[in-house]
Amino acid sequence: MALITVRFYSLWRSYLGTDNTTLQVDDVQDALAQLEREFGPRLREKLETAGVHLDGKIQDYSLILLNGIALRNIKSNALKEGDVLHVFPPAIGG
Amino acid sequence: MKSNTADKEIRQFVAESAESHVAPDGKAHLVISLKTTASIVNSKGAPAKEVEIAALKQGIIPCRYLRNIGTVGLDGQIKLLQSTVAVAGAGGLGSTVIELLARQGIGHLIIIDNDCFAEENLNRQIMSTEENFGQYKVIAAAKRVKQVNSATTVTTFQERLTRDNGQSLLSGARVVVDGLDNLSSRMVVEQICRQLAIPYVYASIGGFNGQIMTIFPEDVGLSSLYGSSSDMMPEQGIETRIGNPPATVAMIAALQVQEAVKIIAGVGTPIRNKIVMVDARECTIDRIELGK
C-alpha cells in the first residue's frame, strides 16, 4: 500500500470543490477505482447540471498525469509512497 | 543589399530628426515620431523597421515603443524588430497574438491559416467583424498588422500547416506561437519545431481555463500531457461543451506573446518543462512540472 496525493485542476477543481485528496492505494488501477468511487458521481452530477453529459469514468474523460507524465505513457501499474496524480479535463480550444 | 553609405545616411537623418521627450518619471529621452519615421522611409526608401533599428542603435526611441523599453530595453527592442515570429492559426488565440506581437514591434510575422471568418468567431477572434464574414483570416490579419505597425512586415500562407509543408512555412522563425484549435495539428507543429530547433509556445483553452507551455527542442512536450500514441489522444476537449469565451482567449494569448518576447529579448524565464494552468473562474494559477 502507498499513500498518494491526487491534485485536481481547472473545472474539475471547481466542480469537486477541492484541489486535492490523498488515497491509500495498492497500484494505479486501485487508485483510479478509488478516484472514480469517491469523485466520479459528484463530478458527473455537476457536469450534468451544467448541461454537459460525459460517458464513462473520470479516467475516460480526463487527462491524468503521474508525477508529471501522462498516465497513458506509463506501462507499470506500480505506485510508491508520495506519488502524485494530476487530474484535469483536456482543453484543446484556441 | 543596402550600401554602408545608405545606412550611414539613415543613421545621420535619424539623429538629426530626434526630439527630446520627458517621460512621466521626469527622465528625458531622445525619441523619433511616427511621422518623422514615415518621412525618412519616403525620402530614403528604407523600410520602417530599418529606420527604427537605426534609431534604437543610437539610443533614440521610436515613440511607439516608449512604453516597451522599460521591460525589454533598447537591445531587446532591436532584437524584436530583427526577429521573425510564426503564428500557426489566426483564429482565437492566433489573432490576439498577432495583434500584440505587432504592437510589441516584432519585425516580421509569418501567419498561417486556411480558414475564413464565420459568425461564431465574433465572440473572441479580434480580427473578425460584422463586415468580414467569409474573408480569409490571414488577409484580415495582414491588413490589421499594417494598420497597427507599418514596421512589421507580414508573410501569409493561406493553407493548413502539415507535415509536408511545415518545414518550409516555419523556416526562418525565431519562435513559433500556437494559434491552433486541435491536437493533431499541434503535434505536427511541435515535431517540425523540434526538427528546425525553434522554440514553440503551445497554448490551449476551454471555458474559463487555459494552459500554456514553451517547448524548446530539447524539452519535454505535448506527449507528457497527452500521451505518445496518437490513437489514445483526446479528439475533443472540454471547450466543445463549455465554449471559448473572449476573456480566456485574450488572457492566454497575452501570456503566449510574453513568452515569445522573453525568448527573443532574453529577459525573464520561459515556461519550460512545465505546464501552467490558469483558472480565471477561481483566479488560480498552477504549475505542473513535467517529466519524460
Chai-1 contact restraints between the chains, C-beta under 6 A:
chainA,res_idxA,chainB,res_idxB,connection_type,confidence,min_distance_angstrom,max_distance_angstrom,comment,restraint_id
A,Y9,B,M277,contact,1.0,0.0,6.0,A-B,restraint_1
A,Y9,B,D286,contact,1.0,0.0,6.0,A-B,restraint_2
A,S10,B,N209,contact,1.0,0.0,6.0,A-B,restraint_3
A,S10,B,D279,contact,1.0,0.0,6.0,A-B,restraint_4
A,S14,B,R281,contact,1.0,0.0,6.0,A-B,restraint_5
A,S14,B,E282,contact,1.0,0.0,6.0,A-B,restraint_6
A,V52,B,R241,contact,1.0,0.0,6.0,A-B,restraint_7
A,G68,B,I288,contact,1.0,0.0,6.0,A-B,restraint_8
A,G68,B,E289,contact,1.0,0.0,6.0,A-B,restraint_9
A,G68,B,L290,contact,1.0,0.0,6.0,A-B,restraint_10
A,G68,B,G291,contact,1.0,0.0,6.0,A-B,restraint_11
A,I69,B,S224,contact,1.0,0.0,6.0,A-B,restraint_12
A,I69,B,G291,contact,1.0,0.0,6.0,A-B,restraint_13
A,A70,B,S224,contact,1.0,0.0,6.0,A-B,restraint_14
A,A70,B,L225,contact,1.0,0.0,6.0,A-B,restraint_15
A,A70,B,G227,contact,1.0,0.0,6.0,A-B,restraint_16
A,R72,B,G227,contact,1.0,0.0,6.0,A-B,restraint_17
A,R72,B,M232,contact,1.0,0.0,6.0,A-B,restraint_18
A,N73,B,G227,contact,1.0,0.0,6.0,A-B,restraint_19
A,N73,B,S228,contact,1.0,0.0,6.0,A-B,restraint_20
A,H86,B,I288,contact,1.0,0.0,6.0,A-B,restraint_21
A,P89,B,I238,contact,1.0,0.0,6.0,A-B,restraint_22
A,P90,B,P234,contact,1.0,0.0,6.0,A-B,restraint_23
A,P90,B,G237,contact,1.0,0.0,6.0,A-B,restraint_24
A,A91,B,S204,contact,1.0,0.0,6.0,A-B,restraint_25
A,A91,B,I205,contact,1.0,0.0,6.0,A-B,restraint_26
A,A91,B,G206,contact,1.0,0.0,6.0,A-B,restraint_27
A,A91,B,N209,contact,1.0,0.0,6.0,A-B,restraint_28
A,A91,B,G237,contact,1.0,0.0,6.0,A-B,restraint_29
A,A91,B,I238,contact,1.0,0.0,6.0,A-B,restraint_30
A,A91,B,E239,contact,1.0,0.0,6.0,A-B,restraint_31
A,I92,B,L183,contact,1.0,0.0,6.0,A-B,restraint_32
A,I92,B,S204,contact,1.0,0.0,6.0,A-B,restraint_33
A,I92,B,G237,contact,1.0,0.0,6.0,A-B,restraint_34
A,G93,B,D181,contact,1.0,0.0,6.0,A-B,restraint_35
A,G93,B,I205,contact,1.0,0.0,6.0,A-B,restraint_36
A,G93,B,G206,contact,1.0,0.0,6.0,A-B,restraint_37
A,G93,B,E239,contact,1.0,0.0,6.0,A-B,restraint_38
A,G93,B,N244,contact,1.0,0.0,6.0,A-B,restraint_39
A,G94,B,G92,contact,1.0,0.0,6.0,A-B,restraint_40
A,G94,B,L93,contact,1.0,0.0,6.0,A-B,restraint_41
A,G94,B,G179,contact,1.0,0.0,6.0,A-B,restraint_42
A,G94,B,L180,contact,1.0,0.0,6.0,A-B,restraint_43
A,G94,B,D181,contact,1.0,0.0,6.0,A-B,restraint_44
A,G94,B,S204,contact,1.0,0.0,6.0,A-B,restraint_45
